Amino acid sequence: MGRAPSSVLIFLRQKPLARQTQIRKLTVETRDTDYSKNQEICAHNIDKQHYADIAKQVCSIVRTKPRWEQTLLSDFPSFNFNDPAFFSEVLKHQNNVFLSLRFFSWLHSNYGFSPDLDSCNALFDSLVEAKACKAAMYFLNHTGFSSNPSSLERYIQCLCEGGMIEEALGVLAKLKEMEVKGSIKTWNSVLSSSIKVKRTDLVWKLYQDMIESGVPGVDAETVGYLIQAFCNDGKVSKGYKLLQQVLEEGLEPGNVTFNKLISSFCKEKNYGRVSELLHTMIARTHAPDVYIYGQVIKGLCSSRKGQEGYRIFNDLKERGYAPDRVMYTTMIDGLCKMGLLGDARNLWFEMINKGILPNEYTYNALIHGYCKIGDLEEARKLYKEMCDKGYGETTVSYNNMIAGLCLHGKIDEAHQLFREMTRKGVARDVITYNTLIRGFCKKEKIADGTNLLKELLAQGLQPSTSSYAPLIEMLCQVGHVQEVKSLWKDMHKRGLKPLVHTHNYVITRLCEEGLVTEGMQWLKKRPTSKLKPQKEDAEE
């Protein structure tokens, strides 16, 4: 007798078909699901590949076809350009960000298209990286998407480099609304831009905002901008004190900051501070460059300390510095103004022998030197040489020659050059007129001088005190008191203050005419401030 079947076997024998059906059904369903998924993946890959192929074709058309906007729809009549996924493919394959922006503009105008956030960020970042701040602004305005803070910071720096300070401040305010402090690099870029556009008011406001926002890590660059702002505001001593403070704290502002302080102290003729700053730079291994020394030499020459400037110039050459054309021109100009034309000529030829060619400013400096000592023949030769090299026939060069001729009584020749300026389309300025008015007055040609003043006013130029003073003084000499009063009244009406010695001329002439009472009244009006006669316009 055999063994009774187990319960498991009994179960299997009773329902074999059901079990097999379930197994078969489970297998079929599993296979169907996998197949569907595979179909979706394949379809997605096909669509992606299709988009990539179309994108490559479109990119090629956009790069090579001038008016592709008019034909692109007809080139792909059944294609849906409005799919953000397709725009993403175009961005991948178009290697010119400006053409990508142009394609976006076409999509936007035809479909009211708005790309997805990733595409927006990609195109925006590419525009910023290309320093196309106006194009980036256009894109922001037409999409209205919210960029991430790091992209906005780079955008601010881009705007600052493009000189768009107001726009940069607007984006900075947006960052503040997002409760983002911003990096020190971003703040420094806005400070730098404010300095460049001479908006020191913005510098101080921005610095206050930095403090209030708790921006970390104020660095030497930030301090440098604050020092430059002090100098621009005429508060050089405060800038100097701030420099001393940060040097003690271990911060090292760059050469630009030292340059600004040195240049400002040169203008104040405080050469003690200039020397101190130069020694500070050398001690801290910030070797002063040619530009800084050029500022010092320029300041010394303009302060009538040309000999000291010349000593420094020669000392620099001995120490291995190579003066550039600007420094040579500055020194030649300074020597000419001191009447040291021989030394100026030596520098002229030294410069040329070193391969540094003189420019318009160098020529004019030497021409002025020749005119000053009365060597008009050499001045004319040099002027012709300058014109032949394409540097001449400017307002400055004409003014130089007219001044030299007037200085030595060649008024007719000077007037001839004056008329020539109009024929050659060279603008006359107030210095041109003032120089010739003075020249006519020295030759007692009052009518010609008066006509020039009338012409100056008719041209819409703003006259200066020197436009009136020679005429008033000459009219006093010949006793034309009423004409003096008329010019005096016109000068006051224009807000011009007469020089002390011009006042003296009028008082003296009134007394000589027996108008003592009126002379005393003018004496009461005489300026009490320490006014000094203005320099000759030719030397300004």
Rosetta blueprint (number, residue, H / E / L):
1 M L
2 G L
3 R L
4 A L
5 P L
6 S L
7 S H
8 V H
9 L H
10 I H
11 F H
12 L H
13 R H
14 Q H
15 K L
16 P H
17 L H
18 A H
19 R H
20 Q H
21 T H
22 Q H
23 I H
24 R H
25 K H
26 L H
27 T H
28 V H
29 E H
30 T H
31 R H
32 D H
33 T H
34 D H
35 Y H
36 S H
37 K H
38 N H
39 Q H
40 E H
41 I H
42 C H
43 A H
44 H H
45 N H
46 I H
47 D H
48 K H
49 Q H
50 H H
51 Y H
52 A H
53 D H
54 I H
55 A H
56 K H
57 Q H
58 V H
59 C H
60 S H
61 I H
62 V H
63 R H
64 T H
65 K L
66 P L
67 R L
68 W H
69 E H
70 Q H
71 T L
72 L H
73 L H
74 S H
75 D H
76 F L
77 P L
78 S L
79 F L
80 N L
81 F L
82 N L
83 D L
84 P H
85 A H
86 F H
87 F H
88 S H
89 E H
90 V H
91 L H
92 K H
93 H H
94 Q L
95 N L
96 N L
97 V H
98 F H
99 L H
100 S H
101 L H
102 R H
103 F H
104 F H
105 S H
106 W H
107 L H
108 H H
109 S H
110 N H
111 Y H
112 G L
113 F L
114 S L
115 P L
116 D L
117 L H
118 D H
119 S H
120 C H
121 N H
122 A H
123 L H
124 F H
125 D H
126 S H
127 L H
128 V H
129 E H
130 A L
131 K L
132 A L
133 C H
134 K H
135 A H
136 A H
137 M H
138 Y H
139 F H
140 L H
141 N H
142 H H
143 T H
144 G L
145 F L
146 S L
147 S L
148 N L
149 P H
150 S H
151 S H
152 L H
153 E H
154 R H
155 Y H
156 I H
157 Q H
158 C H
159 L H
160 C H
161 E H
162 G L
163 G L
164 M L
165 I H
166 E H
167 E H
168 A H
169 L H
170 G H
171 V H
172 L H
173 A H
174 K H
175 L H
176 K H
177 E H
178 M L
179 E L
180 V L
181 K L
182 G L
183 S L
184 I H
185 K H
186 T H
187 W H
188 N H
189 S H
190 V H
191 L H
192 S H
193 S H
194 S H
195 I H
196 K H
197 V L
198 K L
199 R L
200 T H
201 D H
202 L H
203 V H
204 W H
205 K H
206 L H
207 Y H
208 Q H
209 D H
210 M H
211 I H
212 E H
213 S H
214 G L
215 V L
216 P L
217 G L
218 V L
219 D L
220 A H
221 E H
222 T H
223 V H
224 G H
225 Y H
226 L H
227 I H
228 Q H
229 A H
230 F H
231 C H
232 N H
233 D L
234 G L
235 K L
236 V H
237 S H
238 K H
239 G H
240 Y H
241 K H
242 L H
243 L H
244 Q H
245 Q H
246 V H
247 L H
248 E H
249 E L
250 G L
251 L L
252 E L
253 P L
254 G L
255 N H
256 V H
257 T H
258 F H
259 N H
260 K H
261 L H
262 I H
263 S H
264 S H
265 F H
266 C H
267 K H
268 E L
269 K L
270 N L
271 Y H
272 G H
273 R H
274 V H
275 S H
276 E H
277 L H
278 L H
279 H H
280 T H
281 M H
282 I H
283 A H
284 R L
285 T L
286 H L
287 A L
288 P L
289 D L
290 V H
291 Y H
292 I H
293 Y H
294 G H
295 Q H
296 V H
297 I H
298 K H
299 G H
300 L H
301 C H
302 S H
303 S L
304 R L
305 K L
306 G H
307 Q H
308 E H
309 G H
310 Y H
311 R H
312 I H
313 F H
314 N H
315 D H
316 L H
317 K H
318 E H
319 R L
320 G L
321 Y L
322 A L
323 P L
324 D L
325 R H
326 V H
327 M H
328 Y H
329 T H
330 T H
331 M H
332 I H
333 D H
334 G H
335 L H
336 C H
337 K H
338 M L
339 G L
340 L L
341 L H
342 G H
343 D H
344 A H
345 R H
346 N H
347 L H
348 W H
349 F H
350 E H
351 M H
352 I H
353 N H
354 K L
355 G L
356 I L
357 L L
358 P L
359 N L
360 E H
361 Y H
362 T H
363 Y H
364 N H
365 A H
366 L H
367 I H
368 H H
369 G H
370 Y H
371 C H
372 K H
373 I H
374 G L
375 D L
376 L H
377 E H
378 E H
379 A H
380 R H
381 K H
382 L H
383 Y H
384 K H
385 E H
386 M H
387 C H
388 D H
389 K L
390 G L
391 Y L
392 G L
393 E L
394 T L
395 T H
396 V H
397 S H
398 Y H
399 N H
400 N H
401 M H
402 I H
403 A H
404 G H
405 L H
406 C H
407 L H
408 H L
409 G L
410 K L
411 I H
412 D H
413 E H
414 A H
415 H H
416 Q H
417 L H
418 F H
419 R H
420 E H
421 M H
422 T H
423 R H
424 K L
425 G L
426 V L
427 A L
428 R L
429 D L
430 V H
431 I H
432 T H
433 Y H
434 N H
435 T H
436 L H
437 I H
438 R H
439 G H
440 F H
441 C H
442 K H
443 K L
444 E L
445 K L
446 I H
447 A H
448 D H
449 G H
450 T H
451 N H
452 L H
453 L H
454 K H
455 E H
456 L H
457 L H
458 A H
459 Q L
460 G L
461 L L
462 Q L
463 P L
464 S L
465 T H
466 S H
467 S H
468 Y H
469 A H
470 P H
471 L H
472 I H
473 E H
474 M H
475 L H
476 C H
477 Q H
478 V H
479 G L
480 H L
481 V H
482 Q H
483 E H
484 V H
485 K H
486 S H
487 L H
488 W H
489 K H
490 D H
491 M H
492 H H
493 K H
494 R L
495 G L
496 L L
497 K L
498 P L
499 L L
500 V H
501 H H
502 T H
503 H H
504 N H
505 Y H
506 V H
507 I H
508 T H
509 R H
510 L H
511 C H
512 E H
513 E L
514 G L
515 L L
516 V H
517 T H
518 E H
519 G H
520 M H
521 Q H
522 W H
523 L H
524 K H
525 K H
526 R L
527 P L
528 T L
529 S L
530 K L
531 L L
532 K L
533 P L
534 Q L
535 K L
536 E L
537 D H
538 A H
539 E H
540 E L
